[in-house]
Amino acid sequence: MKRIVILCSVVLVSLLVAMPLRAQKAGGAEQAVAALEGQWLQAQKDSNPDLLAPLLADKFVNTLSNGVVTLKTETLGLVKSSKYTIAEYTDVKVAVFGNTAIATGIFKGKGTDASGVPVVVNERWTDTWVKLDKEKWQCVASHASPIKM
């Protein structure tokens, strides 16, 4: 009987120790993906595709708010050719599901598009991130929908 009580106690203590560690790991992943979203925003602010390129998987797919679908190379070209005087994210949230993370938020921007035409952008976006190896998160898909502000 003593063995069963001791065994149950050991299992209970192990579970109580492991649960906060798992939550801490998930919190770390959420923070890591949020930081990558911040780097993406900086790439847009600076029109610098080199900041964004390592964040996107080779098979990255992007659905723009007008319904146009672009791949990694085209998306990087859009970042380079768009010039924002205002670019900000709000309402950023990240949820982690194992090796996948879903980030959502709102993008507000003002500037010019690739043709030099003035644009005002208000979009809700969703990015899907996958941890492709032990340490590297990459975005595999992005979608934006226009919203009224």
N, C-alpha and C positions, 0 to 999 in steps of 0.2 A: 504494500500500500504506500509506503514511504517513497518507493521508486516512482510510482505513478504520480504522486504529488510533486516530487522533484522534477520529473520529466515535464509535467504540465507547466510548472513554474518556469523552467528553462525556455520552453516554447513560447509562453506568454511574454517573457522578457525579450526574447529575440524579435517577436512581432512588434512590440512596442518600440524597440530600437530601430528596426528596419523601416517602419512607416514614415517617421520624420525624415529619414535619409532619402527615401523615394520622393517625398514631397520637395525636399531641398533640391534634388536633381532636376525635377520638373521645373521648379522655379528658376534654376540656373539656365535651363534650356529656353524658357520663356524670355529671360533677360537677354540671352545670346541672340535669339531671333529678333527681338525688339531692337537690339543694337545694329543688326544687319539692316533692318528697315530704316534706321537712322542713316546708315551709310548710303542706302539707296536714295534717300531724300537729298543727301549732300551731293550725290552724283547729279541729280536733277538741278539743284541750285547752281552747281558749277558747270553744267553742261559737260560733264566729264564721264564718258563711258568707261574709262579705265577703272574708276571706282566701283562701277556696277558689274563689269564683266565677270569677275571671279565669284560673284554671288549667284549668277544664273547658271543652271545646268545646261549642258550642251543641247539637250532636247527641249529647252524652255519654250513654252507657248504663252502668248500674251493676247488677251482679248481686250481691245481698246473700248472706250465708252461709246464709240460710234459703231461698234460691231466688227471692225476690221481685226483680223487675226495676224499677229506678227510673231516671228521666231526670234531667237536670241540676237542674231546679227542685225536684223531690222530694228529691234527694240533699242539696241545700243546706238544705231544711227539716229533714231528719234531723240534719244537723250542728248547726243552731240549737237543736233541741229536746233533743238528747242532752247530758247533763252528765257529764263524766268527772272523777273524782278522781285516777285513774291512767290514763295513755295513753302508750304507748311503742311504738316500732318496733325490731325487731332483725332481723339477717340480711338487711339491705337490699342488693340487688344490682341493677345497671343494665347492660343490654347494648344497644348502639346498632347499628342496621342502616340506614345512610343517614339518611333523614329520619324514621325510626321508632325508638323506644326502648321496651324492655320492662323494667319495674321490678318486682321481687318482694321480699317481705319477710314478717315476722310482726308482727301487731298484738296487743298485750295491753292490755286496758282494763278498768276497773272504774268503775261510776257508775250513772246512771239513764237509762232510755230516755225517749222522748217522753211516755209515760204516767206517769212517775215511778217505774216499777218498777225495782228494783235489777237490774243486769246485770253479768256477768263475761264478757268477750269474749276469746277466743283464736282468731285467724284467720290463715291464710296468704293473702296477697293478691297479685294480679297486676294491674298497671296498664299500659295501652298508651298511649304518648305519640307524638304526631306533630308534627313541626316544620312548622307551617302557613304560616309565612313565613320570612324570612331569620333572624330572631332569636327567635321566639316558639314555645315548646313548649306544647302543650295536651294534656290527657288526653282520649282519645276513648272509652275503655272501662276498666272496673274490675271485678274479680271477687274475691270472698272465699269461702274455704272454712273451715268450723270445724275446729279441730285440738284434740286432747287434750293438755293440759300436765301 
